[in-house]
């Protein structure tokens, strides 16, 4: 089994209105030092597979088909071997 | 300047309906090997500060006040020294 931690971010040249809203809210709260706020998604999932390469291939497929929108988003992920939820 | 990368996750004992929905969708697409899907947030922001300790303190404050809901969410972050958006 593998724990996959996936990060999905909006591509650099794509507008991020959610990030702009959070940046505005931070400034309103007095955090003037915050800028370039970009919001993405973070996902954790367990992959029931004994083979790292197969798990890797599956996660790529999940990211391309469902977890991200490849037109406007980038994704990256890490695989950690686990046994019943405990890192090896 | 520092680049802060913040990850906000739902606490382990809190239900994650969004994760359950994504897990159901993965299964519908034939990805039966996916389980324990949990969805969180990923944020990148630039902190205009020359002092790592001050930047760290500010990001903790931002996480506690706005970026996360400490009642049901955990957060962690990393700070990377940058110059005009380029890692040093």
gemmi code that builds the backbone of each chain (N, CA, C; Angstrom):
import gemmi

chains = {
    "A": [
        ("UNK", (0.843, -1.204, 0.000), (0.000, 0.000, 0.000), (0.877, 1.254, 0.000)),
        ("UNK", (0.351, 2.281, -0.635), (1.082, 3.538, -0.691), (0.167, 4.684, -0.279)),
        ("UNK", (0.755, 5.650, 0.415), (0.035, 6.897, 0.684), (0.466, 7.885, -0.385)),
        ("UNK", (-0.492, 8.394, -1.144), (-0.191, 9.403, -2.154), (-0.601, 10.767, -1.616)),
        ("UNK", (0.320, 11.721, -1.624), (-0.014, 13.098, -1.252), (0.096, 13.936, -2.526)),
        ("UNK", (-1.039, 14.473, -2.939), (-1.151, 15.159, -4.231), (-1.354, 16.656, -3.987)),
        ("UNK", (-0.605, 17.469, -4.697), (-0.792, 18.918, -4.635), (-1.201, 19.406, -6.014)),
        ("UNK", (-2.316, 20.112, -6.077), (-2.808, 20.651, -7.348), (-2.762, 22.171, -7.261)),
        ("UNK", (-2.060, 22.798, -8.194), (-1.933, 24.254, -8.176), (-2.398, 24.819, -9.511)),
        ("UNK", (-2.886, 26.050, -9.465), (-3.302, 26.729, -10.690), (-2.051, 27.157, -11.453)),
        ("UNK", (-2.027, 26.926, -12.770), (-0.862, 27.298, -13.576), (-0.542, 28.770, -13.407)),
        ("UNK", (0.740, 29.093, -13.531), (1.216, 30.423, -13.199), (0.526, 31.554, -13.981)),
        ("UNK", (0.211, 31.296, -15.239), (-0.378, 32.360, -16.065), (-1.911, 32.365, -16.035)),
        ("UNK", (-2.494, 31.608, -15.113), (-3.952, 31.580, -14.979), (-4.338, 32.399, -13.747)),
        ("UNK", (-5.336, 33.250, -13.897), (-5.820, 34.085, -12.790), (-6.318, 33.221, -11.638)),
        ("UNK", (-6.084, 33.668, -10.410), (-6.534, 32.923, -9.230), (-7.388, 33.846, -8.359)),
        ("UNK", (-8.684, 33.977, -8.678), (-9.531, 34.911, -7.920), (-9.628, 34.551, -6.437)),
        ("UNK", (-9.579, 33.250, -6.122), (-9.647, 32.838, -4.712), (-8.406, 33.354, -3.964)),
        ("UNK", (-7.256, 33.236, -4.622), (-6.020, 33.751, -4.024), (-6.086, 35.249, -3.821)),
        ("UNK", (-6.655, 35.957, -4.807), (-6.790, 37.416, -4.686), (-7.703, 37.788, -3.527)),
        ("UNK", (-8.784, 37.002, -3.357), (-9.718, 37.279, -2.253), (-9.030, 37.067, -0.905)),
        ("UNK", (-8.270, 35.968, -0.801), (-7.567, 35.696, 0.462), (-6.526, 36.778, 0.723)),
        ("UNK", (-5.845, 37.217, -0.332), (-4.838, 38.273, -0.172), (-5.496, 39.559, 0.337)),
        ("UNK", (-6.664, 39.900, -0.240), (-7.387, 41.079, 0.224), (-7.783, 40.951, 1.689)),
        ("UNK", (-8.232, 39.751, 2.067), (-8.641, 39.528, 3.460), (-7.437, 39.635, 4.393)),
        ("UNK", (-6.287, 39.109, 3.957), (-5.074, 39.209, 4.792), (-4.698, 40.679, 4.992)),
        ("UNK", (-4.779, 41.462, 3.909), (-4.448, 42.889, 4.033), (-5.421, 43.589, 4.977)),
        ("UNK", (-6.715, 43.242, 4.861), (-7.714, 43.854, 5.753), (-7.412, 43.547, 7.212)),
        ("UNK", (-6.825, 42.374, 7.455), (-6.499, 41.987, 8.831), (-5.160, 42.583, 9.293)),
        ("UNK", (-4.516, 43.329, 8.400), (-3.272, 43.993, 8.792), (-2.022, 43.264, 8.344)),
        ("UNK", (-2.187, 42.174, 7.616), (-1.007, 41.437, 7.143), (-0.562, 42.003, 5.794)),
        ("UNK", (0.014, 43.198, 5.848), (0.409, 43.878, 4.611), (1.578, 43.171, 3.930)),
        ("UNK", (2.319, 42.347, 4.677), (3.522, 41.707, 4.111), (3.199, 40.502, 3.225)),
        ("UNK", (1.909, 40.113, 3.155), (1.539, 38.962, 2.325), (1.255, 39.412, 0.894)),
        ("UNK", (1.794, 38.695, -0.083), (1.495, 38.992, -1.484), (1.566, 37.708, -2.306)),
        ("UNK", (1.184, 37.808, -3.578), (1.218, 36.650, -4.495), (0.553, 35.407, -3.896)),
        ("UNK", (-0.616, 35.581, -3.282), (-1.290, 34.441, -2.672), (-1.917, 33.573, -3.769)),
        ("UNK", (-1.625, 32.305, -3.774), (-2.184, 31.356, -4.738), (-2.771, 30.196, -3.948)),
        ("UNK", (-3.981, 29.808, -4.307), (-4.658, 28.746, -3.580), (-4.719, 27.493, -4.439)),
        ("UNK", (-4.365, 26.375, -3.874), (-4.462, 25.097, -4.568), (-5.152, 24.059, -3.708)),
        ("UNK", (-5.064, 22.813, -4.144), (-5.687, 21.731, -3.386), (-4.615, 20.753, -2.927)),
        ("UNK", (-4.885, 20.148, -1.790), (-3.986, 19.137, -1.261), (-4.834, 17.896, -1.005)),
        ("UNK", (-4.388, 16.749, -1.463), (-5.169, 15.521, -1.287), (-4.295, 14.389, -0.784)),
        ("UNK", (-4.852, 13.606, 0.108), (-4.179, 12.395, 0.571), (-5.066, 11.214, 0.211)),
        ("UNK", (-4.474, 10.169, -0.352), (-5.261, 8.967, -0.587), (-4.376, 7.739, -0.469)),
        ("UNK", (-4.979, 6.648, -0.061), (-4.255, 5.388, 0.053), (-4.470, 4.597, -1.226)),
        ("UNK", (-3.388, 4.059, -1.774), (-3.463, 3.266, -2.999), (-3.140, 1.819, -2.629)),
        ("UNK", (-4.113, 0.950, -2.852), (-3.922, -0.464, -2.515), (-3.198, -1.158, -3.671)),
        ("UNK", (-1.864, -1.134, -3.607), (-1.054, -1.744, -4.660), (0.301, -2.094, -4.055)),
        ("UNK", (0.850, -3.223, -4.431), (2.142, -3.635, -3.885), (3.309, -3.131, -4.711)),
        ("UNK", (2.981, -2.547, -5.861), (4.030, -2.183, -6.810), (4.074, -0.667, -6.980)),
        ("UNK", (5.213, -0.058, -6.669), (5.312, 1.403, -6.707), (5.035, 1.955, -8.103)),
        ("UNK", (5.550, 1.275, -9.120), (5.359, 1.781, -10.481), (3.884, 1.770, -10.887)),
        ("UNK", (3.201, 0.696, -10.488), (1.774, 0.617, -10.810), (1.007, 1.710, -10.054)),
        ("UNK", (1.360, 1.888, -8.763), (0.701, 2.921, -7.966), (0.937, 4.294, -8.598)),
        ("UNK", (2.176, 4.544, -9.024), (2.528, 5.815, -9.658), (1.672, 6.038, -10.910)),
        ("UNK", (1.560, 4.994, -11.731), (0.794, 5.098, -12.975), (-0.681, 5.404, -12.671)),
        ("UNK", (-1.203, 4.720, -11.636), (-2.610, 4.931, -11.265), (-2.851, 6.367, -10.811)),
        ("UNK", (-1.952, 6.885, -9.980), (-2.159, 8.241, -9.452), (-2.076, 9.266, -10.581)),
        ("UNK", (-1.147, 9.063, -11.529), (-1.071, 9.963, -12.692), (-2.418, 9.971, -13.418)),
        ("UNK", (-2.969, 8.761, -13.612), (-4.244, 8.634, -14.311), (-5.370, 9.337, -13.531)),
        ("UNK", (-5.396, 9.151, -12.200), (-6.418, 9.810, -11.371), (-6.298, 11.325, -11.479)),
        ("UNK", (-5.045, 11.822, -11.452), (-4.831, 13.277, -11.536), (-5.307, 13.803, -12.877)),
        ("UNK", (-5.003, 13.081, -13.953), (-5.369, 13.541, -15.295), (-6.881, 13.496, -15.508)),
        ("UNK", (-7.524, 12.479, -14.901), (-8.947, 12.278, -15.186), (-9.880, 12.988, -14.226)),
        ("UNK", (-9.468, 13.108, -12.947), (-10.425, 13.631, -11.961), (-9.845, 14.663, -10.996)),
        ("UNK", (-8.657, 14.388, -10.473), (-8.179, 15.210, -9.359), (-7.722, 16.597, -9.788)),
        ("UNK", (-7.332, 16.751, -11.040), (-6.939, 18.082, -11.503), (-7.566, 18.352, -12.861)),
        ("UNK", (-7.569, 19.603, -13.240), (-7.972, 20.011, -14.584), (-6.688, 20.396, -15.322)),
        ("UNK", (-6.149, 19.481, -16.144), (-4.828, 19.713, -16.744), (-4.749, 20.957, -17.623)),
        ("UNK", (-5.903, 21.509, -18.028), (-5.873, 22.711, -18.866), (-5.384, 23.917, -18.064)),
        ("UNK", (-5.830, 24.025, -16.832), (-5.476, 25.219, -16.052), (-4.696, 24.890, -14.776)),
        ("UNK", (-4.508, 23.597, -14.487), (-3.843, 23.240, -13.231), (-2.648, 22.320, -13.464)),
        ("UNK", (-1.677, 22.435, -12.573), (-0.549, 21.496, -12.521), (-0.740, 20.601, -11.308)),
        ("UNK", (-0.162, 19.418, -11.356), (-0.199, 18.570, -10.168), (1.167, 17.958, -9.934)),
        ("UNK", (1.430, 17.667, -8.670), (2.590, 16.849, -8.341), (2.219, 15.984, -7.150)),
        ("UNK", (2.883, 14.858, -7.030), (2.545, 13.974, -5.904), (3.751, 13.177, -5.448)),
        ("UNK", (3.625, 12.684, -4.217), (4.649, 11.813, -3.647), (3.988, 10.528, -3.201)),
        ("UNK", (4.707, 9.435, -3.304), (4.208, 8.142, -2.849), (5.067, 7.685, -1.669)),
        ("UNK", (4.416, 7.275, -0.583), (5.121, 6.743, 0.572), (4.585, 5.357, 0.860)),
        ("UNK", (5.472, 4.379, 0.967), (5.030, 3.020, 1.288), (4.468, 2.994, 2.708)),
        ("UNK", (3.269, 2.440, 2.873), (2.644, 2.375, 4.201), (2.062, 0.976, 4.423)),
        ("UNK", (1.850, 0.654, 5.679), (1.197, -0.603, 6.018), (0.064, -0.244, 6.976)),
        ("UNK", (-1.150, -0.469, 6.571), (-2.326, -0.105, 7.374), (-2.215, 1.317, 7.918)),
        ("UNK", (-1.859, 2.235, 7.048), (-1.834, 3.642, 7.433), (-0.593, 4.089, 8.180)),
        ("UNK", (0.372, 3.198, 8.420), (1.588, 3.577, 9.138), (2.744, 3.601, 8.134)),
        ("UNK", (3.524, 4.703, 8.130), (4.657, 4.793, 7.206), (5.691, 3.728, 7.535)),
        ("UNK", (6.250, 3.087, 6.521), (7.280, 2.046, 6.743), (8.628, 2.709, 6.997)),
    ],
    "B": [
        ("UNK", (12.744, 38.224, 1.741), (11.425, 37.712, 1.393), (11.408, 36.197, 1.545)),
        ("UNK", (10.246, 35.698, 1.897), (10.109, 34.259, 2.052), (8.882, 33.773, 1.284)),
        ("UNK", (9.027, 32.578, 0.723), (7.874, 31.914, 0.131), (7.343, 30.952, 1.188)),
        ("UNK", (6.081, 31.130, 1.584), (5.464, 30.218, 2.545), (4.553, 29.262, 1.788)),
        ("UNK", (4.755, 27.964, 1.968), (3.846, 26.970, 1.391), (3.096, 26.330, 2.556)),
        ("UNK", (1.785, 26.557, 2.560), (0.938, 26.173, 3.692), (0.027, 25.015, 3.268)),
        ("UNK", (-0.049, 23.987, 4.082), (-0.969, 22.882, 3.832), (-1.965, 22.828, 4.977)),
        ("UNK", (-3.253, 22.868, 4.653), (-4.308, 22.811, 5.667), (-5.076, 21.505, 5.457)),
        ("UNK", (-5.148, 20.685, 6.492), (-5.853, 19.403, 6.382), (-6.927, 19.311, 7.462)),
        ("UNK", (-7.969, 18.559, 7.166), (-9.031, 18.340, 8.147), (-8.521, 17.371, 9.207)),
        ("UNK", (-8.776, 17.671, 10.473), (-8.311, 16.804, 11.561), (-8.819, 15.377, 11.354)),
        ("UNK", (-8.012, 14.416, 11.825), (-8.279, 13.012, 11.527), (-9.667, 12.538, 11.963)),
        ("UNK", (-10.158, 13.026, 13.092), (-11.446, 12.549, 13.603), (-12.638, 13.377, 13.110)),
        ("UNK", (-12.393, 14.255, 12.138), (-13.481, 15.062, 11.586), (-13.873, 14.479, 10.223)),
        ("UNK", (-15.165, 14.336, 9.995), (-15.661, 13.815, 8.712), (-15.238, 14.713, 7.547)),
        ("UNK", (-14.934, 14.094, 6.408), (-14.526, 14.842, 5.230), (-15.438, 14.464, 4.063)),
        ("UNK", (-16.620, 15.096, 3.973), (-17.576, 14.738, 2.914), (-17.009, 14.944, 1.508)),
        ("UNK", (-16.152, 15.967, 1.338), (-15.567, 16.221, 0.023), (-14.655, 15.048, -0.373)),
        ("UNK", (-13.898, 14.571, 0.601), (-13.041, 13.408, 0.347), (-13.857, 12.178, -0.002)),
        ("UNK", (-14.981, 11.999, 0.701), (-15.853, 10.853, 0.412), (-16.425, 10.943, -0.999)),
        ("UNK", (-16.792, 12.156, -1.409), (-17.343, 12.348, -2.753), (-16.295, 12.017, -3.815)),
        ("UNK", (-15.060, 12.498, -3.586), (-13.991, 12.226, -4.551), (-13.687, 10.722, -4.583)),
        ("UNK", (-13.705, 10.094, -3.414), (-13.455, 8.646, -3.370), (-14.526, 7.897, -4.173)),
        ("UNK", (-15.790, 8.295, -3.987), (-16.871, 7.675, -4.754), (-16.675, 7.864, -6.256)),
        ("UNK", (-16.252, 9.075, -6.643), (-16.037, 9.363, -8.064), (-14.882, 8.520, -8.608)),
        ("UNK", (-13.816, 8.369, -7.803), (-12.683, 7.535, -8.247), (-13.136, 6.090, -8.462)),
        ("UNK", (-13.947, 5.577, -7.516), (-14.438, 4.210, -7.661), (-15.309, 4.069, -8.914)),
        ("UNK", (-16.155, 5.090, -9.156), (-17.006, 5.058, -10.359), (-16.168, 5.015, -11.630)),
        ("UNK", (-14.992, 5.638, -11.582), (-14.121, 5.656, -12.759), (-13.279, 4.378, -12.852)),
        ("UNK", (-13.456, 3.461, -11.878), (-12.732, 2.202, -11.940), (-11.479, 2.155, -11.086)),
        ("UNK", (-11.199, 3.217, -10.345), (-10.025, 3.229, -9.474), (-10.386, 2.640, -8.116)),
        ("UNK", (-10.585, 1.331, -8.089), (-11.018, 0.655, -6.863), (-9.923, 0.662, -5.796)),
        ("UNK", (-8.670, 0.864, -6.222), (-7.547, 0.798, -5.271), (-7.406, 2.059, -4.421)),
        ("UNK", (-8.214, 3.089, -4.699), (-8.118, 4.325, -3.919), (-9.010, 4.251, -2.681)),
        ("UNK", (-8.483, 4.635, -1.529), (-9.300, 4.685, -0.303), (-8.772, 5.797, 0.606)),
        ("UNK", (-9.503, 6.038, 1.683), (-9.114, 7.066, 2.666), (-8.775, 8.405, 2.015)),
        ("UNK", (-9.606, 8.831, 1.081), (-9.325, 10.102, 0.403), (-9.662, 11.262, 1.342)),
        ("UNK", (-8.723, 12.153, 1.534), (-8.937, 13.344, 2.360), (-8.514, 14.558, 1.543)),
        ("UNK", (-9.360, 15.580, 1.569), (-9.084, 16.777, 0.774), (-8.706, 17.928, 1.702)),
        ("UNK", (-7.648, 18.604, 1.353), (-7.229, 19.772, 2.123), (-6.932, 20.935, 1.195)),
        ("UNK", (-6.313, 21.951, 1.748), (-5.979, 23.123, 0.942), (-4.471, 23.303, 0.901)),
        ("UNK", (-4.009, 23.870, -0.190), (-2.595, 24.166, -0.340), (-2.485, 25.630, -0.718)),
        ("UNK", (-1.640, 26.362, -0.045), (-1.522, 27.793, -0.327), (-0.070, 28.203, -0.439)),
        ("UNK", (0.185, 29.092, -1.377), (1.518, 29.685, -1.509), (1.371, 31.175, -1.327)),
        ("UNK", (2.235, 31.770, -0.511), (2.212, 33.221, -0.412), (3.614, 33.741, -0.155)),
        ("UNK", (3.853, 34.945, -0.625), (5.145, 35.575, -0.410), (5.036, 36.480, 0.816)),
        ("UNK", (6.019, 36.374, 1.706), (6.030, 37.196, 2.915), (7.179, 38.179, 2.803)),
        ("UNK", (6.839, 39.458, 2.805), (7.856, 40.494, 2.673), (8.461, 40.772, 4.042)),
        ("UNK", (9.503, 40.029, 4.381), (10.161, 40.194, 5.669), (11.586, 39.671, 5.542)),
        ("UNK", (12.523, 40.354, 6.149), (13.916, 39.926, 6.046), (14.293, 38.939, 7.132)),
        ("UNK", (13.404, 38.750, 8.092), (13.735, 37.950, 9.273), (12.887, 36.684, 9.303)),
        ("UNK", (13.545, 35.536, 9.274), (12.813, 34.266, 9.205), (11.883, 34.074, 10.406)),
        ("UNK", (12.352, 34.461, 11.594), (11.515, 34.271, 12.790), (10.261, 35.120, 12.751)),
        ("UNK", (10.426, 36.350, 12.260), (9.268, 37.243, 12.154), (8.292, 36.687, 11.107)),
        ("UNK", (8.841, 36.210, 9.971), (7.992, 35.640, 8.917), (7.241, 34.429, 9.467)),
        ("UNK", (7.936, 33.588, 10.220), (7.321, 32.399, 10.807), (6.160, 32.791, 11.723)),
        ("UNK", (6.399, 33.801, 12.565), (5.375, 34.260, 13.508), (4.154, 34.794, 12.756)),
        ("UNK", (4.416, 35.548, 11.674), (3.314, 36.110, 10.898), (2.483, 35.008, 10.251)),
        ("UNK", (3.152, 33.992, 9.685), (2.396, 32.938, 8.995), (1.570, 32.139, 10.013)),
        ("UNK", (2.126, 31.889, 11.198), (1.343, 31.210, 12.237), (0.072, 32.012, 12.525)),
        ("UNK", (0.246, 33.336, 12.667), (-0.896, 34.214, 12.965), (-1.931, 34.174, 11.830)),
        ("UNK", (-1.446, 34.215, 10.574), (-2.354, 34.146, 9.416), (-3.126, 32.832, 9.408)),
        ("UNK", (-2.421, 31.733, 9.715), (-3.076, 30.419, 9.723), (-4.137, 30.365, 10.809)),
        ("UNK", (-3.821, 30.896, 11.979), (-4.758, 30.837, 13.099), (-5.974, 31.724, 12.865)),
        ("UNK", (-5.750, 32.867, 12.203), (-6.833, 33.855, 12.062), (-7.654, 33.689, 10.812)),
        ("UNK", (-7.028, 33.228, 9.706), (-7.763, 33.246, 8.434), (-7.595, 31.982, 7.592)),
        ("UNK", (-6.357, 31.509, 7.465), (-6.101, 30.459, 6.464), (-6.631, 29.091, 6.885)),
        ("UNK", (-6.796, 28.875, 8.179), (-7.354, 27.593, 8.619), (-8.391, 27.834, 9.695)),
        ("UNK", (-9.195, 26.833, 9.938), (-10.132, 26.847, 11.060), (-9.572, 25.887, 12.107)),
        ("UNK", (-8.893, 26.415, 13.134), (-8.159, 25.552, 14.075), (-9.044, 24.554, 14.826)),
        ("UNK", (-10.364, 24.770, 14.808), (-11.256, 23.838, 15.504), (-11.299, 22.489, 14.774)),
        ("UNK", (-11.341, 22.533, 13.460), (-11.479, 21.282, 12.704), (-10.317, 21.003, 11.756)),
        ("UNK", (-9.378, 21.952, 11.668), (-8.279, 21.772, 10.705), (-6.913, 21.892, 11.372)),
        ("UNK", (-5.955, 21.172, 10.787), (-4.551, 21.317, 11.162), (-3.842, 22.069, 10.037)),
        ("UNK", (-2.750, 22.737, 10.372), (-1.961, 23.358, 9.306), (-0.496, 23.095, 9.540)),
        ("UNK", (0.238, 23.074, 8.450), (1.689, 23.079, 8.554), (2.223, 23.894, 7.392)),
        ("UNK", (3.421, 24.448, 7.577), (3.967, 25.265, 6.483), (5.488, 25.214, 6.482)),
        ("UNK", (6.012, 25.597, 5.331), (7.462, 25.705, 5.170), (7.787, 27.083, 4.657)),
        ("UNK", (8.931, 27.599, 5.089), (9.383, 28.906, 4.608), (10.651, 28.707, 3.792)),
        ("UNK", (10.693, 29.319, 2.605), (11.879, 29.254, 1.761), (12.311, 30.669, 1.449)),
        ("UNK", (13.567, 31.001, 1.693), (14.064, 32.340, 1.383), (14.062, 32.527, -0.128)),
        ("UNK", (13.493, 33.641, -0.599), (13.432, 33.921, -2.037), (13.805, 35.374, -2.291)),
        ("UNK", (14.169, 35.648, -3.533), (14.458, 37.015, -3.922), (13.675, 37.261, -5.202)),
        ("UNK", (12.736, 38.170, -5.161), (11.866, 38.435, -6.319), (11.311, 37.144, -6.901)),
        ("UNK", (10.830, 36.265, -6.055), (10.178, 35.048, -6.518), (11.112, 33.910, -6.900)),
        ("UNK", (12.437, 34.118, -6.769), (13.384, 33.054, -7.117), (13.980, 32.485, -5.826)),
        ("UNK", (13.975, 31.163, -5.672), (14.541, 30.543, -4.467), (16.031, 30.827, -4.410)),
        ("UNK", (16.526, 31.143, -3.211), (17.971, 31.418, -3.036), (18.747, 30.102, -2.931)),
    ],
}
model = gemmi.Model(1)
for chain_id, residues in chains.items():
    chain = gemmi.Chain(chain_id)
    for i, (resn, *xyz) in enumerate(residues, 1):
        res = gemmi.Residue()
        res.name, res.seqid = resn, gemmi.SeqId(i, " ")
        for name, pos in zip(("N", "CA", "C"), xyz):
            atom = gemmi.Atom()
            atom.name, atom.element = name, gemmi.Element(name[0])
            atom.pos, atom.b_iso = gemmi.Position(*pos), 0.0
            res.add_atom(atom)
        chain.add_residue(res)
    model.add_chain(chain)
structure = gemmi.Structure()
structure.add_model(model)
structure.setup_entities()
